[in-house]
Amino acid sequence: MKKFTSVFLVVIILSLVLNACGESMSPAAPTSGVILQEGNNLPQTSLQPKQSRELKDNRIGGMWTLDSSAIPTPEQYADWLNGLVYGINNLGLKWVHSSIDRFDWNVVEEYSKYYIDSQQDKAITDLVNNGIKIRYCIVFWDEAIQVEEEGYSRFKTEDEIQRYLDYVHFIVHHFKDRIEYYEILNEPNVGKGTQQYVEVEDYINLVKRTVPIIRQEYPEAKIVAGAVTPLIEPGAREYFFDILKSDVMPLVDAVSWHPMGGASPEYEEEHYYNHPSLLQEIKDVASSNGFEGEYIADELHWRSHKDPHPHEYWGYSETTVGKYFARGILMHRGMGFTTGLCGIWHDWELYSPRMMVVRNLCTIMAGTEPASLPIEIQSEATNIRSYSFCLTNGDQLIALWTDGVAVDEDPGVKATLTLPGFSAQEVMGIDVLNGFEQQMITSIENGNPVIRNLLVKDYPIIFRFIAIRYP
């Protein structure tokens, strides 16, 4: 039997539970005793997350492989596909990172074939029909390559390059009416001595050779370069910045990499706190070399005992996993990055913290754009992080959290929030972890809306300043 069984079972269970709960799948009631503002006794109401097909773009996505090991037998396919599409759609994700080939050499079970199974093809179509975009990673495991020498690096010969280009043409030709984004390889900076590893000069050359092939077959395509491992790993930063400094930057539409590697204030503290400045450096270097496209921070994750990894830290509790997911999504979105998630698929418990956070943020962040708002925060806390967003209807969002070590139970620290120059009809506080919202008690001081006695938590609370609507 193919090795899809465990994934297949959890997807079926998810699908059955979702159907039993109804199409909207209303979240559980807010956690008892969670206080957003001292003295505020106004009612807390449950958030109502929407499905992907109902949402504007939130620039939040996830991974789902469609390689042969994930595809069930024809008899089981209908239920599997229903669970797959239904599960992704109910999370509210707007795109999926996928491929019909395995992403990494160490788990490859077969070489690539010039053949697309009808079940794989239908899965792509059904995802697209549900408003979910696909970023297709074009990896090609070449059976003509028999690696025998230590330190082997791929794409140094014209024959190897040409076989990859032939496969690129095949994939893009087949999917061009459904898939817009095409990524060139996955994590080419790792796996020395295998087909996965490509020295950076050869990767840059491969991008130059691949772009015209994709453009000729599908001029509307969005071409993605990079896909490098977390920059905390040895050599990853140098590899990625060599790409950003190269002359391929004006040729591609997006750059991607896999950020943070589970970093937090309790694990790889320096990398965690330097991450916002690293994001800005990535943008500065890429733009100075002619890049005008999209930045994709992909495979964002933190791990608990439910999804351990032999080479990554997995000592977080389920609650702190949810909190770090919320921080990571809003940090990257707040700095203008598209965000891709890894690890949520390992936990199909519907009301787990990470699942709740992802579902809530997918709905809340739909249609938002980063904004630079002149907010004022008064608090004894010195580690409050904030990001601001705007919506087309004039509303403004402000996300606040204390940026220290996340814990299971955090009472919060008192703060006062002012948004100068904005006339708010009302302000709603949104708890993305516990799934509820509550109207805030506000005052107008010097013409500005002010919220006193807030309790800023170690996970993001989002404050929605609702613009005055004129008839």
N, C-alpha and C positions, 0 to 999 in steps of 0.2 A: 504494500500500500504506500502511496506517496506520502511525503512528510508534511502534509497540510492538516493532518487530523486535529491537532490541538487548536490550531487557529480556526479551523472550520467549526469545531464544537463551540468555541466561545462566541463566534460570530452568530451562529444559529441561536444560542442562548440569548445573546443580546437582542437579536431580531424578535424572538418570541416575547421577551420581556417588554421591549419597546411597543410591540403591538398590543400587549396586554394593558400597558399603561396608557394607550391612546396615542394619537398622532402627535400631540403637543408635548407629551411626556413632562408634565409639570414637575418642577423640582420639589424636594422635600421642604418642609417648613423651616424658617430660619432657626439657626442654633439658639437655644434659650440662653438669655443672659448676655448676648453680644451687644455692647453699647457703643454707638458711634459718636454720641454727643451727650455729655453730662446734662441732666435735667430735661432731656428730650423724651417725652412720653407719647409722641405721635406714633401711629401704627406702623409696623414694619410689614411690607407686603412681599410675597415671593416673586422673584424674577421669573419671566416667562421666555426662556430661550427659544429662538426661531431656528428653522431648518435652513440649510445652505441655499436652497432654491428661493427662499423668501428674503435673503439678505443681500444688501449691497456689498461690494468688495470690502472685506476686513483685512486683507493681506495676511491672513493666518492660514497655514496649511499643515499637512502632515505627510508621513510616508506610508506607502502600501505597495509592496512588491507584487508583481503579477508574473513572476517566473514560474516555470513548470512545476516546481515543488509546492506552489501555493494553489494551483488549480485542481479542484476535485474531479472526480469521475463525472461523466455526463449525467448520470442518474442523480447526483447530488448537487449539480451545478446551479439549478434554479434557486434552491434554498441558500446556497453559498452566496450567490450574486445578490439576492435580496438582502441578506445580512450585511454584506459589504457596503452596498450603496446606502442602505438604510442607516447603518451605523455611522458612516462618514457624514451623511446628510444631517443626521440628528445632532452631531457635534457642532455643525455650523461651519465646518471648514470650507474654504472657497477654492482651495487647490490641493493637489496631491502630487507628491514626488514619486515617480514610478518607473518601471522598466520591465520588459519581458525577460530580461537577463538578470542574473544575480549581481548585486552591486559590488561585492568583494570577492577576490580570488580565493580566499581561504575557505569559502563556503560554496564554491562553484561545484555543481554536480555534473554538468555537461557543457560542452562547447556551444557557442552561439550557432543558430541555424537560420537559414533564409526561409523561415516559416513562422507564421503567426497562427496559433491555435484559435479556432472560432470562439472558444470561451474567453480567451484573453481579449480578443477583438470586441466581443459583446460587452465585456466589463468596461473597456475604455468608452464605448458608446454610451453605456448607461450612466457612467459618472458624468460625462459631458452633458447629457440630457438633463441631469439634475443640477446644472449650474456650477459644476466643480471643474475648474481648469486643471490641466495635467502638465507638469514639467517632466518631460521624458528624458531620462539619463541614458545616453547612447554609450553603453559599454559593449565591447565585442571581444569575446573570449575565443581566440584564434587557435584552431586545432593544428594549424601548420607550424605553430611555435612549440618547440619542445625545449623548455628551459633546462639547461644542465650546468651552467656556469654561475658561480657565486657573484653577486653584484650585477646581474643582468638588468638592463634597462631597455624598455621597449621603444619602438618607433625611431630607430636609428637607420633603418634600411627602407628603401623605396618600396620594396615588396610589402613590408608590414604596414606602411602608411597606406598603400593603395588598397589593401584588403579591408582596412578600417573604413576608408572612404567609400568603397563599394557597399559596405554594410550600412553606412550613414544614408546613402542614397536610397537603399531599400526601405529603411525604416521611415524616413521622411516622406517618401513617395506614398507609402501605405497609409500613414496617419495624418497627412497634411490637412485634410478636411476637418479633423477633430482636435488635433494637438497643435498648440501654438508655440510652446517653449521646448527647446532642445538643448540639453546640457552635454558638454563634451567631457566624457569620462567621469569617474567617481574616485575621489581621494587618490589622485595619481602620485602623490608625494609619499606614499607608504607601500610596503610590500617589496622591498628590494630583493631582486633575484626571482621575481615572479612577473607575470603578465600585467599586474596592476601598476607596477612602478614605472614612472617615466621621468627622466631628468628634466628639469624645468625648461632648459633650452629646447629640448625636443617637444615638450608639451606646447610651448609657445608656437613652434613651427607647425605642429599638428593643428592648432587652432587656425592658423593662417591658411592651411590647406583645406580645412573642413568648412570654414565659413562660406566660400564660393559655392561649394556643393549644395549646402542647405539653401542658400539664397536663390540659386538657379532652380531648384526644385520647388521651393516655397518662399517667394519674396516676402511674405508677411510674417515669416517666422521670427521668434525672439530667440536669439542664440546666447547661451549661458556658458561662461568660462570660469574656471577656478575649482570649486568643489573640494577644497583642501580641508584636511582634518583640523581640529581645534588648534589655534595658534600657540597654545601652551605646550604642544608636543614638540620634540626636538626637530629642528629644521623647518617646521611648518610655516612659521612667520616669514622666514627668508624666502621660502618657495612662493608663498602667496604674494608678497610684496614685489618679487621679481616679475610676476605676472602683471601686477598693477602698474609697474613702471615700464612695461613693454609697449611696443607699437601695435599690439592687438587691441588695446583698449578702445580706440575709435571704431573697431570692427564689430564689436559684440554689443548686445543689448542688455546684458545683465552679468554681474559677477556674484558668485556664491562661495560660501565657505561654511564650516560647521563650528559654531562659536562655543566658547566657555568650557566645554567638556565637564560640566557638572560643578564648576567652580562656585564657591560661596565664601562668606566670611569665616567659615570654619574649615574650609578645604581650599587650598590654593588662594589664600586671602589676597595676595598682591595682584594676581591676575584678575580676580573678581573686581577689586576696586579700581584697577586701571582700565577696565573694559570700556567705559564710556569714552575715555580719551583715545583708546584704540579704535573705536568705531569712527570717531571724527578723523583720525589719521588715515584710515582706509578711504574715507570719502575724499579727503584732501589730496592724497597721492593719486588716486584713480582719476579724479577730475582734472588734476594738473597734467595728466597724460592723455587728455582728450576724451575721457569717458563721460557720457551724458545719460547713462541708463539706470537700471534698477539694481539695488543692492539687496541680496537675499542671504539672510542669516538662517541657515538650515540646520536641521537635526539638533535643535536646542533640547537639552534634557538634563534631568537630575534623577538619580536612581535610588530606589529603596530595596529592601530584601525581596520584593516581588519581581524585580527585574535586574538581578545582579549581573555584573560583568567582570571578567577576570582582570581586566586592565583599567578599570574605572572605579571611582569611589561610589559605594552604594550604601552608605551608612545613614542616609536620611530617613526620617519617619515619613509615613504617607502624608501627614499634615504638612510637614516642612517641604516635601516635594511639591505639593500644591502651591505653597507660598512662593517658592523659588520659580516655578513655572509662571506665576502671575507677574513677579518682578521682571523675569527675563522677557516675556512677551511685551510688556509695556515699555521697558527700557529700549528695546530694538524698534518697536513701532514709534516711540516718541522721538527717535533720532532718524526716522524716515526709512527704516529697513523693513522689507517684507520678512515675515517670520515663519520658519518651518519647524515643526516639532517632531521629536523622536521619543519613544518610550511610552506614549499614551496608549499604544496598542497592547502593551503588556498588562494593562489593568482594565478589564472590562466591567468592573464593579461600577454600576451606574452613578452612584453617589459618592465615589471616592473623591478626595480633594482635587486631584489633578484633573479628573474628568469634569467636575463641576466648574473649576476655574476655566478650563478650555471652552466649555459650552457657554458659560456666561460671557467671557470676553469676546468670543466670536460674534455674539449678538450686540454687545455694547459697542464694540469697535467698528461695526459695519458703517461704512460711509465716512469715517473720520479721517482727518489729515493732521499731521503734527502742526503745532502752533507755538509761537513764542509769546506767551502771555505775561504781563508784568505783575505776577502774583506776589503777595507779601505773606510770609509765614512768621509768626511769633511763637516761640516755644523754648523751653529749657533744653530740649533735645538738639543736639548738634549734627545729627546724622540723618536728617529728613531728606529724602530724595523726591523730586517732583517732575512730572512731565505733563504737557498740556496738548490738547487736541481741539479742533473745531469741526463743526458739522455744517452742511450747506444751509440748514434752516436758521443758522445764527447761534445755536447753542454752543457752549464751551464745556470741555471736560478737563478736569484737573485730577491727576492721580498722585496720591501721597503715600509714602510708607517710610518707616524707620529702617535704615539700611544696615543693620547689624545682623548678628546670628539669629536666624529664625528659630522659634521654639513652638512647641505644640500649643501652649496657652500663653497669650500675650495680652495684658490688659490695656496696652496702649499708653501713649504719653500725651499730655494736654497741649493743645495748640490753638492759635487763632489764625484764620485764613481770610485774607482780603483780596478781592479782585478789582483793582482800580479801573475806573472808566467803563464799567459794564453795568447796564441796567437789567437786573435779573427779575423775572417774574416770580420764580421760586428756585430753590436749590435742593436737589435730591442727592442723598448719600447712597452709594451703591457698594455693597459688600460682595465682592466677586468670589470669595471663598465659601461663604455661608449661604449665598444665593438670595439676598433680599435687598430691598431699597427702602429708604425712609426719608421723608421730607425733613430738611434741616431747619432749625430755628435760626433766623437771620435778622440782622438789623442793617439799617442804612446809616453809615457814618461818613460825613463829608461827601455825600453823594455816591458812595461805593458800598456794594454788598459786603457784609462782614459776618463770618461764622465764628462764634466763640465757643470755648469748651469742647472743641473736637478732641477725640481720642485717636491719635494717629497710631496705627498698628504696625507690626513687622511684616505685613503683606499689604498690597495696594487697596486702598479705599478710593473709589472714584466719585468725585463731586461733579454733578451735572448742573451747570448754571443755565437755566432755561430762559432764553431771550423773551422779552415782552413781545407778544404777537399783536400786531395792529390790524384792525378789520380792513 
